Amino acid sequence: RAFAASPRLVFWLLGLAFLKLVVHLQLAHICGEAYRPWRRTLLLPALLVSGGVAAGALPSRLQALVDDGLLCLTCVVLLAVSCAHLAVGASRELAEVLGQRVFSISPVASKAS
């Protein structure tokens, strides 16, 4: 039902989940660490989506209590915030390791005359 109502949200949900998996895979490969794909930020949307699918098996009067569009939107927003946090956090950690500054503006050096 969610795909029929809002197909873009479903594609966003799948795309953001894939993005999180791939970025964590790349970071684990670069750092030489074990890859742990199922993190809390992916587990919560997976549980919400599975709960929504399971709610589809309920009688029709109980199905009305579950809004698939709102459920999908909640998962997309959660994953979008999680991806943004991952991007900013990874960039800051990498900049710290390399001794570079990111997300900051250096003050203009005044010329002594």
N, CA, C and O atoms as CSV, one atom per row, in Angstrom:
chain,resi,resn,atom,element,x,y,z
A,1,ARG,N,N,0.823,-1.204,0.000
A,1,ARG,CA,C,0.000,0.000,0.000
A,1,ARG,C,C,0.855,1.252,0.000
A,1,ARG,O,O,0.480,2.251,-0.613
A,2,ALA,N,N,2.015,1.220,0.684
A,2,ALA,CA,C,2.861,2.414,0.756
A,2,ALA,C,C,3.438,2.738,-0.606
A,2,ALA,O,O,3.572,3.911,-0.956
A,3,PHE,N,N,3.785,1.713,-1.390
A,3,PHE,CA,C,4.358,1.957,-2.715
A,3,PHE,C,C,3.328,2.576,-3.651
A,3,PHE,O,O,3.667,3.429,-4.470
A,4,ALA,N,N,2.082,2.155,-3.535
A,4,ALA,CA,C,1.031,2.713,-4.382
A,4,ALA,C,C,0.748,4.164,-4.014
A,4,ALA,O,O,0.473,4.985,-4.889
A,5,ALA,N,N,0.814,4.482,-2.727
A,5,ALA,CA,C,0.501,5.834,-2.268
A,5,ALA,C,C,1.656,6.808,-2.495
A,5,ALA,O,O,1.436,7.941,-2.924
A,6,SER,N,N,2.884,6.372,-2.209
A,6,SER,CA,C,4.039,7.269,-2.339
A,6,SER,C,C,5.280,6.468,-2.747
A,6,SER,O,O,6.093,6.100,-1.899
A,7,PRO,N,N,5.419,6.204,-4.044
A,7,PRO,CA,C,6.547,5.390,-4.501
A,7,PRO,C,C,7.906,6.051,-4.270
A,7,PRO,O,O,8.900,5.358,-4.052
A,8,ARG,N,N,7.957,7.373,-4.315
A,8,ARG,CA,C,9.245,8.051,-4.103
A,8,ARG,C,C,9.781,7.809,-2.693
A,8,ARG,O,O,10.982,7.617,-2.507
A,9,LEU,N,N,8.897,7.820,-1.714
A,9,LEU,CA,C,9.333,7.565,-0.334
A,9,LEU,C,C,9.901,6.159,-0.191
A,9,LEU,O,O,10.879,5.951,0.528
A,10,VAL,N,N,9.299,5.211,-0.863
A,10,VAL,CA,C,9.797,3.834,-0.789
A,10,VAL,C,C,11.188,3.752,-1.409
A,10,VAL,O,O,12.076,3.100,-0.861
A,11,PHE,N,N,11.382,4.415,-2.555
A,11,PHE,CA,C,12.707,4.413,-3.178
A,11,PHE,C,C,13.735,5.148,-2.320
A,11,PHE,O,O,14.888,4.725,-2.230
A,12,TRP,N,N,13.318,6.253,-1.687
A,12,TRP,CA,C,14.208,6.963,-0.771
A,12,TRP,C,C,14.602,6.065,0.396
A,12,TRP,O,O,15.761,6.045,0.809
A,13,LEU,N,N,13.641,5.331,0.919
A,13,LEU,CA,C,13.903,4.427,2.041
A,13,LEU,C,C,14.929,3.364,1.648
A,13,LEU,O,O,15.899,3.132,2.370
A,14,LEU,N,N,14.712,2.732,0.522
A,14,LEU,CA,C,15.644,1.702,0.067
A,14,LEU,C,C,17.014,2.297,-0.259
A,14,LEU,O,O,18.041,1.700,0.064
A,15,GLY,N,N,17.034,3.461,-0.893
A,15,GLY,CA,C,18.291,4.101,-1.257
A,15,GLY,C,C,19.101,4.538,-0.050
A,15,GLY,O,O,20.316,4.344,-0.021
A,16,LEU,N,N,18.456,5.120,0.939
A,16,LEU,CA,C,19.175,5.558,2.136
A,16,LEU,C,C,19.688,4.378,2.953
A,16,LEU,O,O,20.779,4.443,3.521
A,17,ALA,N,N,18.913,3.305,3.015
A,17,ALA,CA,C,19.383,2.108,3.721
A,17,ALA,C,C,20.599,1.527,3.003
A,17,ALA,O,O,21.566,1.122,3.649
A,18,PHE,N,N,20.558,1.484,1.682
A,18,PHE,CA,C,21.687,0.984,0.901
A,18,PHE,C,C,22.906,1.885,1.088
A,18,PHE,O,O,24.028,1.395,1.212
A,19,LEU,N,N,22.689,3.192,1.108
A,19,LEU,CA,C,23.779,4.139,1.310
A,19,LEU,C,C,24.482,3.905,2.641
A,19,LEU,O,O,25.711,3.901,2.706
A,20,LYS,N,N,23.705,3.710,3.696
A,20,LYS,CA,C,24.302,3.449,5.008
A,20,LYS,C,C,25.124,2.165,4.996
A,20,LYS,O,O,26.230,2.130,5.537
A,21,LEU,N,N,24.595,1.120,4.388
A,21,LEU,CA,C,25.317,-0.152,4.327
A,21,LEU,C,C,26.630,-0.013,3.561
A,21,LEU,O,O,27.660,-0.527,3.995
A,22,VAL,N,N,26.595,0.676,2.427
A,22,VAL,CA,C,27.780,0.810,1.584
A,22,VAL,C,C,28.833,1.696,2.239
A,22,VAL,O,O,30.019,1.372,2.196
A,23,VAL,N,N,28.422,2.806,2.843
A,23,VAL,CA,C,29.399,3.693,3.487
A,23,VAL,C,C,30.083,2.978,4.646
A,23,VAL,O,O,31.296,3.100,4.819
A,24,HIS,N,N,29.322,2.238,5.437
A,24,HIS,CA,C,29.936,1.490,6.539
A,24,HIS,C,C,30.859,0.391,6.017
A,24,HIS,O,O,31.890,0.106,6.626
A,25,LEU,N,N,30.496,-0.224,4.900
A,25,LEU,CA,C,31.360,-1.243,4.292
A,25,LEU,C,C,32.668,-0.621,3.824
A,25,LEU,O,O,33.735,-1.194,4.048
A,26,GLN,N,N,32.606,0.525,3.186
A,26,GLN,CA,C,33.819,1.204,2.717
A,26,GLN,C,C,34.693,1.642,3.883
A,26,GLN,O,O,35.912,1.476,3.841
A,27,LEU,N,N,34.079,2.201,4.926
A,27,LEU,CA,C,34.868,2.636,6.086
A,27,LEU,C,C,35.510,1.448,6.789
A,27,LEU,O,O,36.656,1.543,7.229
A,28,ALA,N,N,34.798,0.335,6.904
A,28,ALA,CA,C,35.377,-0.859,7.533
A,28,ALA,C,C,36.543,-1.391,6.704
A,28,ALA,O,O,37.546,-1.847,7.252
A,29,HIS,N,N,36.405,-1.332,5.385
A,29,HIS,CA,C,37.492,-1.800,4.515
A,29,HIS,C,C,38.717,-0.903,4.628
A,29,HIS,O,O,39.842,-1.395,4.713
A,30,ILE,N,N,38.509,0.393,4.630
A,30,ILE,CA,C,39.629,1.340,4.709
A,30,ILE,C,C,40.335,1.237,6.053
A,30,ILE,O,O,41.563,1.297,6.118
A,31,CYS,N,N,39.566,1.081,7.122
A,31,CYS,CA,C,40.148,1.034,8.469
A,31,CYS,C,C,40.623,-0.366,8.853
A,31,CYS,O,O,41.267,-0.532,9.889
A,32,GLY,N,N,40.321,-1.365,8.044
A,32,GLY,CA,C,40.743,-2.727,8.358
A,32,GLY,C,C,40.000,-3.321,9.538
A,32,GLY,O,O,40.564,-4.126,10.281
A,33,GLU,N,N,38.764,-2.946,9.722
A,33,GLU,CA,C,37.953,-3.445,10.833
A,33,GLU,C,C,36.905,-4.418,10.317
A,33,GLU,O,O,36.671,-4.510,9.112
A,34,ALA,N,N,36.283,-5.138,11.225
A,34,ALA,CA,C,35.215,-6.065,10.855
A,34,ALA,C,C,33.974,-5.263,10.444
A,34,ALA,O,O,33.663,-4.224,11.026
A,35,TYR,N,N,33.292,-5.764,9.450
A,35,TYR,CA,C,32.083,-5.097,8.941
A,35,TYR,C,C,30.871,-5.596,9.714
A,35,TYR,O,O,30.557,-6.786,9.698
A,36,ARG,N,N,30.199,-4.678,10.385
A,36,ARG,CA,C,28.967,-4.995,11.125
A,36,ARG,C,C,27.828,-4.205,10.489
A,36,ARG,O,O,27.624,-3.037,10.819
A,37,PRO,N,N,27.088,-4.830,9.586
A,37,PRO,CA,C,26.088,-4.062,8.836
A,37,PRO,C,C,24.857,-3.652,9.634
A,37,PRO,O,O,24.303,-2.579,9.391
A,38,TRP,N,N,24.416,-4.471,10.576
A,38,TRP,CA,C,23.156,-4.154,11.240
A,38,TRP,C,C,23.390,-3.323,12.487
A,38,TRP,O,O,23.657,-3.849,13.567
A,39,ARG,N,N,23.286,-2.054,12.319
A,39,ARG,CA,C,23.453,-1.106,13.415
A,39,ARG,C,C,22.077,-0.641,13.875
A,39,ARG,O,O,21.060,-0.937,13.247
A,40,ARG,N,N,22.068,0.088,14.979
A,40,ARG,CA,C,20.789,0.535,15.539
A,40,ARG,C,C,20.004,1.403,14.567
A,40,ARG,O,O,18.778,1.311,14.502
A,41,THR,N,N,20.707,2.248,13.809
A,41,THR,CA,C,19.989,3.158,12.912
A,41,THR,C,C,19.380,2.424,11.724
A,41,THR,O,O,18.472,2.954,11.084
A,42,LEU,N,N,19.847,1.237,11.415
A,42,LEU,CA,C,19.220,0.444,10.361
A,42,LEU,C,C,18.198,-0.535,10.928
A,42,LEU,O,O,17.232,-0.895,10.256
A,43,LEU,N,N,18.416,-0.956,12.153
A,43,LEU,CA,C,17.506,-1.923,12.749
A,43,LEU,C,C,16.130,-1.317,13.041
A,43,LEU,O,O,15.108,-1.971,12.837
A,44,LEU,N,N,16.105,-0.081,13.513
A,44,LEU,CA,C,14.828,0.549,13.846
A,44,LEU,C,C,13.929,0.688,12.611
A,44,LEU,O,O,12.766,0.288,12.675
A,45,PRO,N,N,14.420,1.242,11.484
A,45,PRO,CA,C,13.549,1.280,10.303
A,45,PRO,C,C,13.163,-0.118,9.807
A,45,PRO,O,O,12.041,-0.316,9.341
A,46,ALA,N,N,14.076,-1.084,9.902
A,46,ALA,CA,C,13.749,-2.448,9.470
A,46,ALA,C,C,12.631,-3.032,10.335
A,46,ALA,O,O,11.726,-3.693,9.826
A,47,LEU,N,N,12.699,-2.785,11.636
A,47,LEU,CA,C,11.639,-3.275,12.526
A,47,LEU,C,C,10.317,-2.559,12.272
A,47,LEU,O,O,9.256,-3.183,12.305
A,48,LEU,N,N,10.375,-1.253,12.019
A,48,LEU,CA,C,9.149,-0.503,11.733
A,48,LEU,C,C,8.495,-0.983,10.442
A,48,LEU,O,O,7.278,-1.155,10.378
A,49,VAL,N,N,9.316,-1.197,9.414
A,49,VAL,CA,C,8.769,-1.664,8.139
A,49,VAL,C,C,8.197,-3.067,8.296
A,49,VAL,O,O,7.113,-3.350,7.788
A,50,SER,N,N,8.921,-3.962,9.004
A,50,SER,CA,C,8.383,-5.318,9.194
A,50,SER,C,C,7.107,-5.288,10.028
A,50,SER,O,O,6.191,-6.075,9.789
A,51,GLY,N,N,7.042,-4.387,11.001
A,51,GLY,CA,C,5.813,-4.253,11.766
A,51,GLY,C,C,4.656,-3.772,10.901
A,51,GLY,O,O,3.521,-4.218,11.067
A,52,GLY,N,N,4.951,-2.855,9.971
A,52,GLY,CA,C,3.916,-2.391,9.042
A,52,GLY,C,C,3.448,-3.488,8.105
A,52,GLY,O,O,2.263,-3.589,7.788
A,53,VAL,N,N,4.405,-4.320,7.661
A,53,VAL,CA,C,4.032,-5.450,6.801
A,53,VAL,C,C,3.190,-6.451,7.589
A,53,VAL,O,O,2.200,-6.976,7.079
A,54,ALA,N,N,3.585,-6.712,8.828
A,54,ALA,CA,C,2.823,-7.642,9.663
A,54,ALA,C,C,1.431,-7.088,9.966
A,54,ALA,O,O,0.468,-7.845,10.090
A,55,ALA,N,N,1.332,-5.774,10.083
A,55,ALA,CA,C,0.020,-5.169,10.346
A,55,ALA,C,C,-0.911,-5.344,9.158
A,55,ALA,O,O,-2.131,-5.280,9.313
A,56,GLY,N,N,-0.349,-5.566,7.966
A,56,GLY,CA,C,-1.175,-5.808,6.787
A,56,GLY,C,C,-1.936,-7.113,6.865
A,56,GLY,O,O,-2.926,-7.297,6.157
A,57,ALA,N,N,-1.485,-8.028,7.721
A,57,ALA,CA,C,-2.165,-9.311,7.877
A,57,ALA,C,C,-3.303,-9.234,8.897
A,57,ALA,O,O,-4.048,-10.198,9.074
A,58,LEU,N,N,-3.432,-8.109,9.553
A,58,LEU,CA,C,-4.493,-7.942,10.548
A,58,LEU,C,C,-5.845,-7.748,9.860
A,58,LEU,O,O,-5.898,-7.466,8.663
A,59,PRO,N,N,-6.920,-7.898,10.601
A,59,PRO,CA,C,-8.253,-7.612,10.020
A,59,PRO,C,C,-8.330,-6.160,9.551
A,59,PRO,O,O,-7.603,-5.296,10.042
A,60,SER,N,N,-9.206,-5.911,8.610
A,60,SER,CA,C,-9.259,-4.601,7.949
A,60,SER,C,C,-9.523,-3.446,8.910
A,60,SER,O,O,-9.011,-2.348,8.694
A,61,ARG,N,N,-10.295,-3.662,9.949
A,61,ARG,CA,C,-10.571,-2.546,10.872
A,61,ARG,C,C,-9.339,-2.179,11.681
A,61,ARG,O,O,-9.202,-1.026,12.091
A,62,LEU,N,N,-8.425,-3.138,11.926
A,62,LEU,CA,C,-7.176,-2.831,12.629
A,62,LEU,C,C,-6.107,-2.288,11.686
A,62,LEU,O,O,-5.191,-1.588,12.117
A,63,GLN,N,N,-6.225,-2.612,10.398
A,63,GLN,CA,C,-5.269,-2.086,9.420
A,63,GLN,C,C,-5.390,-0.571,9.302
A,63,GLN,O,O,-4.415,0.108,8.981
A,64,ALA,N,N,-6.570,-0.044,9.558
A,64,ALA,CA,C,-6.789,1.402,9.461
A,64,ALA,C,C,-5.985,2.163,10.513
A,64,ALA,O,O,-5.734,3.357,10.349
A,65,LEU,N,N,-5.579,1.494,11.582
A,65,LEU,CA,C,-4.787,2.152,12.626
A,65,LEU,C,C,-3.348,2.400,12.195
A,65,LEU,O,O,-2.673,3.259,12.763
A,66,VAL,N,N,-2.872,1.661,11.204
A,66,VAL,CA,C,-1.486,1.776,10.741
A,66,VAL,C,C,-1.468,2.587,9.449
A,66,VAL,O,O,-2.046,2.175,8.444
A,67,ASP,N,N,-0.806,3.733,9.479
A,67,ASP,CA,C,-0.671,4.576,8.291
A,67,ASP,C,C,0.660,4.258,7.627
A,67,ASP,O,O,1.717,4.621,8.145
A,68,ASP,N,N,0.614,3.581,6.480
A,68,ASP,CA,C,1.840,3.152,5.800
A,68,ASP,C,C,2.678,4.339,5.328
A,68,ASP,O,O,3.907,4.300,5.385
A,69,GLY,N,N,2.013,5.384,4.865
A,69,GLY,CA,C,2.739,6.560,4.388
A,69,GLY,C,C,3.506,7.239,5.513
A,69,GLY,O,O,4.661,7.627,5.336
A,70,LEU,N,N,2.877,7.380,6.656
A,70,LEU,CA,C,3.540,7.998,7.811
A,70,LEU,C,C,4.675,7.124,8.318
A,70,LEU,O,O,5.727,7.629,8.712
A,71,LEU,N,N,4.465,5.825,8.309
A,71,LEU,CA,C,5.508,4.882,8.723
A,71,LEU,C,C,6.724,4.987,7.800
A,71,LEU,O,O,7.864,5.016,8.264
A,72,CYS,N,N,6.473,5.042,6.503
A,72,CYS,CA,C,7.557,5.153,5.525
A,72,CYS,C,C,8.273,6.502,5.666
A,72,CYS,O,O,9.501,6.566,5.607
A,73,LEU,N,N,7.504,7.571,5.852
A,73,LEU,CA,C,8.102,8.892,6.027
A,73,LEU,C,C,8.965,8.950,7.280
A,73,LEU,O,O,10.045,9.540,7.262
A,74,THR,N,N,8.502,8.344,8.363
A,74,THR,CA,C,9.284,8.305,9.604
A,74,THR,C,C,10.609,7.585,9.392
A,74,THR,O,O,11.651,8.042,9.861
A,75,CYS,N,N,10.567,6.468,8.691
A,75,CYS,CA,C,11.799,5.712,8.425
A,75,CYS,C,C,12.745,6.502,7.533
A,75,CYS,O,O,13.955,6.488,7.759
A,76,VAL,N,N,12.217,7.192,6.521
A,76,VAL,CA,C,13.055,7.982,5.619
A,76,VAL,C,C,13.714,9.129,6.372
A,76,VAL,O,O,14.906,9.378,6.197
A,77,VAL,N,N,12.962,9.825,7.200
A,77,VAL,CA,C,13.534,10.937,7.970
A,77,VAL,C,C,14.606,10.428,8.927
A,77,VAL,O,O,15.668,11.038,9.052
A,78,LEU,N,N,14.338,9.327,9.594
A,78,LEU,CA,C,15.325,8.744,10.503
A,78,LEU,C,C,16.606,8.371,9.765
A,78,LEU,O,O,17.701,8.665,10.245
A,79,LEU,N,N,16.486,7.733,8.617
A,79,LEU,CA,C,17.670,7.346,7.850
A,79,LEU,C,C,18.386,8.559,7.263
A,79,LEU,O,O,19.615,8.560,7.187
A,80,ALA,N,N,17.653,9.590,6.847
A,80,ALA,CA,C,18.281,10.789,6.303
A,80,ALA,C,C,19.109,11.508,7.372
A,80,ALA,O,O,20.233,11.938,7.109
A,81,VAL,N,N,18.555,11.632,8.560
A,81,VAL,CA,C,19.303,12.259,9.660
A,81,VAL,C,C,20.521,11.411,10.019
A,81,VAL,O,O,21.595,11.941,10.300
A,82,SER,N,N,20.346,10.106,10.007
A,82,SER,CA,C,21.449,9.194,10.313
A,82,SER,C,C,22.556,9.293,9.271
A,82,SER,O,O,23.735,9.290,9.623
A,83,CYS,N,N,22.189,9.382,7.987
A,83,CYS,CA,C,23.200,9.516,6.921
A,83,CYS,C,C,23.932,10.849,7.022
A,83,CYS,O,O,25.146,10.907,6.828
A,84,ALA,N,N,23.205,11.913,7.323
A,84,ALA,CA,C,23.852,13.218,7.485
A,84,ALA,C,C,24.817,13.196,8.671
A,84,ALA,O,O,25.921,13.734,8.583
A,85,HIS,N,N,24.409,12.584,9.763
A,85,HIS,CA,C,25.280,12.477,10.934
A,85,HIS,C,C,26.528,11.660,10.607
A,85,HIS,O,O,27.628,12.008,11.036
A,86,LEU,N,N,26.362,10.586,9.855
A,86,LEU,CA,C,27.504,9.765,9.449
A,86,LEU,C,C,28.459,10.555,8.567
A,86,LEU,O,O,29.674,10.469,8.748
A,87,ALA,N,N,27.941,11.316,7.625
A,87,ALA,CA,C,28.785,12.085,6.722
A,87,ALA,C,C,29.586,13.153,7.473
A,87,ALA,O,O,30.787,13.308,7.247
A,88,VAL,N,N,28.926,13.875,8.352
A,88,VAL,CA,C,29.610,14.922,9.109
A,88,VAL,C,C,30.614,14.303,10.086
A,88,VAL,O,O,31.746,14.774,10.192
A,89,GLY,N,N,30.204,13.255,10.796
A,89,GLY,CA,C,31.098,12.615,11.762
A,89,GLY,C,C,32.320,12.001,11.119
A,89,GLY,O,O,33.432,12.151,11.626
A,90,ALA,N,N,32.126,11.305,9.997
A,90,ALA,CA,C,33.263,10.684,9.303
A,90,ALA,C,C,34.200,11.752,8.745
A,90,ALA,O,O,35.420,11.591,8.787
A,91,SER,N,N,33.639,12.836,8.227
A,91,SER,CA,C,34.477,13.918,7.701
A,91,SER,C,C,35.307,14.565,8.804
A,91,SER,O,O,36.492,14.838,8.611
A,92,ARG,N,N,34.700,14.807,9.943
A,92,ARG,CA,C,35.435,15.415,11.061
A,92,ARG,C,C,36.521,14.496,11.595
A,92,ARG,O,O,37.626,14.951,11.891
A,93,GLU,N,N,36.221,13.202,11.723
A,93,GLU,CA,C,37.236,12.270,12.209
A,93,GLU,C,C,38.392,12.147,11.230
A,93,GLU,O,O,39.552,12.106,11.639
A,94,LEU,N,N,38.085,12.088,9.946
A,94,LEU,CA,C,39.134,11.997,8.932
A,94,LEU,C,C,39.977,13.268,8.927
A,94,LEU,O,O,41.199,13.195,8.794
A,95,ALA,N,N,39.351,14.415,9.069
A,95,ALA,CA,C,40.096,15.670,9.107
A,95,ALA,C,C,40.993,15.734,10.337
A,95,ALA,O,O,42.108,16.251,10.266
A,96,GLU,N,N,40.515,15.214,11.459
A,96,GLU,CA,C,41.324,15.210,12.677
A,96,GLU,C,C,42.545,14.312,12.518
A,96,GLU,O,O,43.644,14.669,12.943
A,97,VAL,N,N,42.350,13.145,11.906
A,97,VAL,CA,C,43.465,12.222,11.690
A,97,VAL,C,C,44.490,12.825,10.739
A,97,VAL,O,O,45.695,12.671,10.939
A,98,LEU,N,N,44.011,13.513,9.703
A,98,LEU,CA,C,44.916,14.097,8.709
A,98,LEU,C,C,45.446,15.467,9.120
A,98,LEU,O,O,46.314,16.019,8.445
A,99,GLY,N,N,44.941,16.013,10.205
A,99,GLY,CA,C,45.403,17.313,10.669
A,99,GLY,C,C,44.892,18.464,9.815
A,99,GLY,O,O,45.555,19.497,9.715
A,100,GLN,N,N,43.740,18.307,9.205
A,100,GLN,CA,C,43.151,19.338,8.361
A,100,GLN,C,C,41.933,19.931,9.052
A,100,GLN,O,O,41.363,19.327,9.960
A,101,ARG,N,N,41.546,21.116,8.611
A,101,ARG,CA,C,40.354,21.734,9.165
A,101,ARG,C,C,39.214,21.618,8.163
A,101,ARG,O,O,39.392,21.900,6.978
A,102,VAL,N,N,38.071,21.212,8.627
A,102,VAL,CA,C,36.868,21.180,7.794
A,102,VAL,C,C,35.731,21.823,8.566
A,102,VAL,O,O,35.755,21.878,9.796
A,103,PHE,N,N,34.742,22.307,7.842
A,103,PHE,CA,C,33.567,22.946,8.430
A,103,PHE,C,C,33.949,24.128,9.319
A,103,PHE,O,O,33.268,24.410,10.305
A,104,SER,N,N,35.041,24.821,8.971
A,104,SER,CA,C,35.425,25.995,9.742
A,104,SER,C,C,36.042,27.016,8.785
A,104,SER,O,O,36.558,26.677,7.720
A,105,ILE,N,N,35.970,28.239,9.195
A,105,ILE,CA,C,36.536,29.323,8.407
A,105,ILE,C,C,37.709,29.875,9.188
A,105,ILE,O,O,37.561,30.304,10.332
A,106,SER,N,N,38.875,29.863,8.565
A,106,SER,CA,C,40.050,30.380,9.265
A,106,SER,C,C,40.032,31.907,9.228
A,106,SER,O,O,39.621,32.503,8.232
A,107,PRO,N,N,40.474,32.530,10.306
A,107,PRO,CA,C,40.473,33.988,10.348
A,107,PRO,C,C,41.460,34.570,9.333
A,107,PRO,O,O,42.482,33.966,9.009
A,108,VAL,N,N,41.122,35.741,8.852
A,108,VAL,CA,C,41.985,36.414,7.873
A,108,VAL,C,C,43.185,36.973,8.616
A,108,VAL,O,O,43.044,37.693,9.605
A,109,ALA,N,N,44.361,36.633,8.127
A,109,ALA,CA,C,45.578,37.141,8.748
A,109,ALA,C,C,45.781,38.589,8.350
A,109,ALA,O,O,45.769,38.918,7.164
A,110,SER,N,N,45.970,39.462,9.339
A,110,SER,CA,C,46.168,40.883,9.033
A,110,SER,C,C,47.620,41.110,8.660
A,110,SER,O,O,48.533,40.544,9.261
A,111,LYS,N,N,47.812,41.951,7.653
A,111,LYS,CA,C,49.168,42.260,7.197
A,111,LYS,C,C,49.757,43.365,8.059
A,111,LYS,O,O,49.135,44.404,8.282
A,112,ALA,N,N,50.961,43.121,8.535
A,112,ALA,CA,C,51.652,44.158,9.326
A,112,ALA,C,C,52.325,45.125,8.361
A,112,ALA,O,O,53.057,44.704,7.465
A,113,SER,N,N,52.076,46.437,8.542
A,113,SER,CA,C,52.689,47.386,7.624
A,113,SER,C,C,53.906,48.034,8.179
A,113,SER,O,O,54.526,48.860,7.509
